[in-house]
Amino acid sequence: MAVSAALLGAASAHAGEIAGSRADADSSTVAVPARVRAWQVGLLRPDRLQHASLSFTLAAAANVATRRPGTAFAFTLSLGLAKEIWDSRHSPFDATDLAADAIGAAIGASVPRPESR
């Protein structure tokens, strides 16, 4: 009887360790090393690169179409601002995403226009 109680106690303790480690792994309180999370929260995270590249493409196209770099920049930045306002319904407004939009728009608006013949 004492042996079965000891085995049962050891088994429940082992189950508690497994459950505890699983809970720790799924918990948001577990610290993730900075080198792992840098790409998720840094300035070059994929989301911000997508903002910059889409803004670049839109501004370059608008610059070629209108031949007015200021208009192309303003148009593209207003789209980025509208997107951030739309996203702020579900998450906080991210000024860094808007800055990535502005960088992409500025570079795109500075793309040289093709010469007309």
N, C-alpha and C positions, 0 to 999 in steps of 0.2 A: 504494500500500500504506500509506503514512504517513497519507494522508488518511482511508482507511477505518478505520485504528486510532484516529485522533483522533475521528472520528464515533462509533465504537463506545464510546470512553471517555466522550465527552460524553453519549451516550445512557444509559450505565449510571450516570453521576453524576446525571443528571436523574431516573432511576428511583429512585435511592437517596434523593433529596430528597423525591420524592413518597411513597415508603414511610415515610420518617422523619416527614413531616408527618402522615401518616395514623396512624402509631403514636403520635405526640404527642397527636393529637386523641382517640384512644381510651384513652390512658393516664390512670390515676387521679392521676398526679403533676402534671398540668396544673392550675395555679391558676385557679380560677374567681373572677371579681370578687365582692366581698362583696355588692354590690347585686343580683346575680343569685341568689345562694344564700340571701339573707336569708329569703325565704318558705319555703325548704326546711328550715331549721334553727332559725328563730326561734320565739318564743313563740306566734305566730299562724299557724303552718303548718297546712295543711288537716287533718292527722291530729289535731292537738290540738284544733282546733275541732270535729272530729267527736266526739272523746271528750267534750268539754264539752256539746255539743248533745244527744248521746244520753243522757248522765247527767242533763241537765236534764229531758228528756222522761220518762225512767223515774222520776225522783224526783217530778216533778209528778203523774204518774199514780198512783204509790204514795201520795202525800200525799192526793190526792182519794179514793182507794179506802180507805185506812186511817184518815184524819183524824188521823194521828200524824206530824208532821214529822220527829221524831227517828228513828222507824222507817223512814220513807221515805229519809232521808239514809243511814242505816246499811246498808239493803238495797242502795241504788244504789252506794255506795262499795265494798261487799263484792263486787258484780259487777265493778266496775272493777279491784279488786285481783286477783280471779280471772282476769280477762282479761290483766293484766300478768304474772301468774305463768305463765299458759299461753303467752304470747308469749316469755317468757324462755327457753323451750326452744330457740329459734332465734336470738334476738337478746338483747342485754343488757337487764336490767330498766330501764325508763324511768320514773323518779320524776316527771318533768315531765308525762308522760301521766296518771299517777295524780293529780297536782295538778290537772290540767284536769278529771278526773273529779270530784274533790272540789268544785271551783268550780261545775261544772254541777249537781252533786247539792245543794249548799247553796242555790243559786238556785231550783232546782226544788222543794226541800222548803219554801221560803218562799212559794211560790205560794198565794195565798189560796184557801181552800176555798169552794165554793159554799154558800150558806145553805140549810139544809133548811127546808122549810115544814111 
